[in-house]
Amino acid sequence: MKPYQKTIIAMIALTSLAACGNTKGDRALSGGAIGAGAGAVGGAVLGADPVTGAVIGGAVGAATGALTKKKDVDLGKPIWK
């Protein structure tokens, strides 16, 4: 198994442990964290800058989290609460 494949598996496992939350702020925070992680891994795998991938992924994830409702995506109680 290549190193980047292990990273992708680890990110999928960590993402499954993250929860979205009930408030718009919780959803934006968790979406941003998930997006930043996915963007960093995606950037590294594709040979781009992982920091740029994390910034773009975090922004997209935060916006998506803020714009969705609990009924759209519900992964349970956030781990920080």
Summary of the structure (lengths in Angstrom):
residues: 81
radius of gyration: 13.0
end to end distance: 35.5
largest distance: 39.2
contacts: 244
relative contact order: 0.21
helix: 68%
strand: 0%
